[in-house]
Amino acid sequence: MPLAAGKIIYHVEELFVKFFFNFLEFLNLKIKLYI
């Protein structure tokens, strides 16, 4: 069980990091369009 929980937590962190970087790229595009 602890191993499975660790894998799930790691997977969630990975998804969060990917989402965060995608969001930053999206903000960069919006800023470039507005300026």
Gaussian input, Z-matrix of N, CA and C with variables (Angstrom, degrees):
# hf/3-21g

backbone

0 1
 N
 C     1     B1
 C     2     B2     1     A1
 N     3     B3     2     A2     1     D1
 C     4     B4     3     A3     2     D2
 C     5     B5     4     A4     3     D3
 N     6     B6     5     A5     4     D4
 C     7     B7     6     A6     5     D5
 C     8     B8     7     A7     6     D6
 N     9     B9     8     A8     7     D7
 C    10    B10     9     A9     8     D8
 C    11    B11    10    A10     9     D9
 N    12    B12    11    A11    10    D10
 C    13    B13    12    A12    11    D11
 C    14    B14    13    A13    12    D12
 N    15    B15    14    A14    13    D13
 C    16    B16    15    A15    14    D14
 C    17    B17    16    A16    15    D15
 N    18    B18    17    A17    16    D16
 C    19    B19    18    A18    17    D17
 C    20    B20    19    A19    18    D18
 N    21    B21    20    A20    19    D19
 C    22    B22    21    A21    20    D20
 C    23    B23    22    A22    21    D21
 N    24    B24    23    A23    22    D22
 C    25    B25    24    A24    23    D23
 C    26    B26    25    A25    24    D24
 N    27    B27    26    A26    25    D25
 C    28    B28    27    A27    26    D26
 C    29    B29    28    A28    27    D27
 N    30    B30    29    A29    28    D28
 C    31    B31    30    A30    29    D29
 C    32    B32    31    A31    30    D30
 N    33    B33    32    A32    31    D31
 C    34    B34    33    A33    32    D32
 C    35    B35    34    A34    33    D33
 N    36    B36    35    A35    34    D34
 C    37    B37    36    A36    35    D35
 C    38    B38    37    A37    36    D36
 N    39    B39    38    A38    37    D37
 C    40    B40    39    A39    38    D38
 C    41    B41    40    A40    39    D39
 N    42    B42    41    A41    40    D40
 C    43    B43    42    A42    41    D41
 C    44    B44    43    A43    42    D42
 N    45    B45    44    A44    43    D43
 C    46    B46    45    A45    44    D44
 C    47    B47    46    A46    45    D45
 N    48    B48    47    A47    46    D46
 C    49    B49    48    A48    47    D47
 C    50    B50    49    A49    48    D48
 N    51    B51    50    A50    49    D49
 C    52    B52    51    A51    50    D50
 C    53    B53    52    A52    51    D51
 N    54    B54    53    A53    52    D52
 C    55    B55    54    A54    53    D53
 C    56    B56    55    A55    54    D54
 N    57    B57    56    A56    55    D55
 C    58    B58    57    A57    56    D56
 C    59    B59    58    A58    57    D57
 N    60    B60    59    A59    58    D58
 C    61    B61    60    A60    59    D59
 C    62    B62    61    A61    60    D60
 N    63    B63    62    A62    61    D61
 C    64    B64    63    A63    62    D62
 C    65    B65    64    A64    63    D63
 N    66    B66    65    A65    64    D64
 C    67    B67    66    A66    65    D65
 C    68    B68    67    A67    66    D66
 N    69    B69    68    A68    67    D67
 C    70    B70    69    A69    68    D68
 C    71    B71    70    A70    69    D69
 N    72    B72    71    A71    70    D70
 C    73    B73    72    A72    71    D71
 C    74    B74    73    A73    72    D72
 N    75    B75    74    A74    73    D73
 C    76    B76    75    A75    74    D74
 C    77    B77    76    A76    75    D75
 N    78    B78    77    A77    76    D76
 C    79    B79    78    A78    77    D77
 C    80    B80    79    A79    78    D78
 N    81    B81    80    A80    79    D79
 C    82    B82    81    A81    80    D80
 C    83    B83    82    A82    81    D81
 N    84    B84    83    A83    82    D82
 C    85    B85    84    A84    83    D83
 C    86    B86    85    A85    84    D84
 N    87    B87    86    A86    85    D85
 C    88    B88    87    A87    86    D86
 C    89    B89    88    A88    87    D87
 N    90    B90    89    A89    88    D88
 C    91    B91    90    A90    89    D89
 C    92    B92    91    A91    90    D90
 N    93    B93    92    A92    91    D91
 C    94    B94    93    A93    92    D92
 C    95    B95    94    A94    93    D93
 N    96    B96    95    A95    94    D94
 C    97    B97    96    A96    95    D95
 C    98    B98    97    A97    96    D96
 N    99    B99    98    A98    97    D97
 C   100   B100    99    A99    98    D98
 C   101   B101   100   A100    99    D99
 N   102   B102   101   A101   100   D100
 C   103   B103   102   A102   101   D101
 C   104   B104   103   A103   102   D102

   B1=1.4693
   B2=1.5341
   B3=1.3331
   B4=1.4713
   B5=1.5260
   B6=1.3391
   B7=1.4584
   B8=1.5200
   B9=1.3275
   B10=1.4711
   B11=1.5274
   B12=1.3273
   B13=1.4645
   B14=1.5262
   B15=1.3226
   B16=1.4570
   B17=1.5211
   B18=1.3423
   B19=1.4665
   B20=1.5180
   B21=1.3361
   B22=1.4692
   B23=1.5299
   B24=1.3262
   B25=1.4666
   B26=1.5273
   B27=1.3368
   B28=1.4582
   B29=1.5211
   B30=1.3262
   B31=1.4598
   B32=1.5274
   B33=1.3323
   B34=1.4679
   B35=1.5264
   B36=1.3308
   B37=1.4693
   B38=1.5186
   B39=1.3513
   B40=1.4639
   B41=1.5279
   B42=1.3319
   B43=1.4689
   B44=1.5226
   B45=1.3327
   B46=1.4596
   B47=1.5276
   B48=1.3424
   B49=1.4690
   B50=1.5265
   B51=1.3359
   B52=1.4714
   B53=1.5193
   B54=1.3319
   B55=1.4628
   B56=1.5285
   B57=1.3414
   B58=1.4593
   B59=1.5258
   B60=1.3496
   B61=1.4599
   B62=1.5209
   B63=1.3358
   B64=1.4675
   B65=1.5210
   B66=1.3255
   B67=1.4625
   B68=1.5302
   B69=1.3368
   B70=1.4642
   B71=1.5221
   B72=1.3448
   B73=1.4654
   B74=1.5191
   B75=1.3287
   B76=1.4639
   B77=1.5294
   B78=1.3367
   B79=1.4650
   B80=1.5236
   B81=1.3270
   B82=1.4630
   B83=1.5190
   B84=1.3363
   B85=1.4628
   B86=1.5236
   B87=1.3216
   B88=1.4713
   B89=1.5279
   B90=1.3229
   B91=1.4669
   B92=1.5318
   B93=1.3415
   B94=1.4648
   B95=1.5242
   B96=1.3320
   B97=1.4653
   B98=1.5271
   B99=1.3279
   B100=1.4619
   B101=1.5263
   B102=1.3312
   B103=1.4758
   B104=1.5283
   A1=112.62
   A2=119.36
   A3=118.94
   A4=111.82
   A5=116.59
   A6=120.24
   A7=110.42
   A8=116.33
   A9=120.42
   A10=110.56
   A11=116.09
   A12=119.76
   A13=110.09
   A14=116.95
   A15=120.92
   A16=111.46
   A17=116.18
   A18=119.68
   A19=111.18
   A20=116.14
   A21=120.05
   A22=110.13
   A23=116.40
   A24=120.32
   A25=109.96
   A26=116.95
   A27=120.60
   A28=109.98
   A29=117.00
   A30=121.82
   A31=110.36
   A32=116.46
   A33=120.58
   A34=110.16
   A35=117.01
   A36=120.26
   A37=110.52
   A38=116.33
   A39=120.56
   A40=110.17
   A41=116.63
   A42=120.76
   A43=110.27
   A44=117.16
   A45=121.29
   A46=110.68
   A47=116.67
   A48=120.47
   A49=110.22
   A50=116.76
   A51=119.83
   A52=110.36
   A53=116.59
   A54=121.15
   A55=110.20
   A56=116.62
   A57=121.63
   A58=111.03
   A59=117.09
   A60=119.57
   A61=111.59
   A62=116.94
   A63=119.66
   A64=110.10
   A65=116.70
   A66=121.85
   A67=110.50
   A68=117.34
   A69=120.75
   A70=110.73
   A71=117.33
   A72=120.64
   A73=110.38
   A74=116.55
   A75=121.72
   A76=110.06
   A77=117.54
   A78=121.07
   A79=110.37
   A80=117.57
   A81=121.39
   A82=110.83
   A83=117.06
   A84=120.81
   A85=110.72
   A86=117.37
   A87=120.85
   A88=110.16
   A89=116.85
   A90=120.58
   A91=109.90
   A92=117.29
   A93=120.55
   A94=110.94
   A95=116.80
   A96=119.65
   A97=110.92
   A98=117.13
   A99=119.86
   A100=112.41
   A101=117.48
   A102=119.67
   A103=110.02
   D1=-49.45
   D2=-179.51
   D3=-57.78
   D4=-38.47
   D5=-179.77
   D6=-63.76
   D7=-44.89
   D8=179.24
   D9=-62.06
   D10=-42.83
   D11=179.53
   D12=-62.29
   D13=-40.86
   D14=178.15
   D15=-61.56
   D16=-41.47
   D17=178.90
   D18=-64.34
   D19=-41.29
   D20=179.83
   D21=-64.01
   D22=-45.39
   D23=179.88
   D24=-61.36
   D25=-42.61
   D26=179.82
   D27=-62.27
   D28=-42.39
   D29=-179.00
   D30=-63.79
   D31=-43.00
   D32=179.24
   D33=-62.73
   D34=-42.63
   D35=178.81
   D36=-62.34
   D37=-40.16
   D38=179.65
   D39=-62.63
   D40=-45.53
   D41=178.99
   D42=-62.05
   D43=-41.34
   D44=-179.08
   D45=-63.30
   D46=-42.28
   D47=179.49
   D48=-63.77
   D49=-43.52
   D50=178.92
   D51=-61.95
   D52=-44.39
   D53=179.71
   D54=-62.17
   D55=-41.99
   D56=-178.69
   D57=-61.78
   D58=-45.29
   D59=-179.52
   D60=-69.01
   D61=-36.79
   D62=175.70
   D63=-62.05
   D64=-40.27
   D65=179.47
   D66=-64.18
   D67=-41.57
   D68=177.92
   D69=-62.24
   D70=-43.07
   D71=178.23
   D72=-62.26
   D73=-41.03
   D74=178.62
   D75=-60.85
   D76=-44.31
   D77=178.07
   D78=-62.83
   D79=-41.25
   D80=178.39
   D81=-58.52
   D82=-44.68
   D83=179.44
   D84=-62.55
   D85=-43.95
   D86=-179.86
   D87=-62.21
   D88=-43.37
   D89=-179.42
   D90=-62.75
   D91=-43.07
   D92=179.59
   D93=-63.67
   D94=-37.12
   D95=179.96
   D96=-68.56
   D97=-37.90
   D98=-176.58
   D99=-77.19
   D100=-28.47
   D101=-177.18
   D102=-88.06

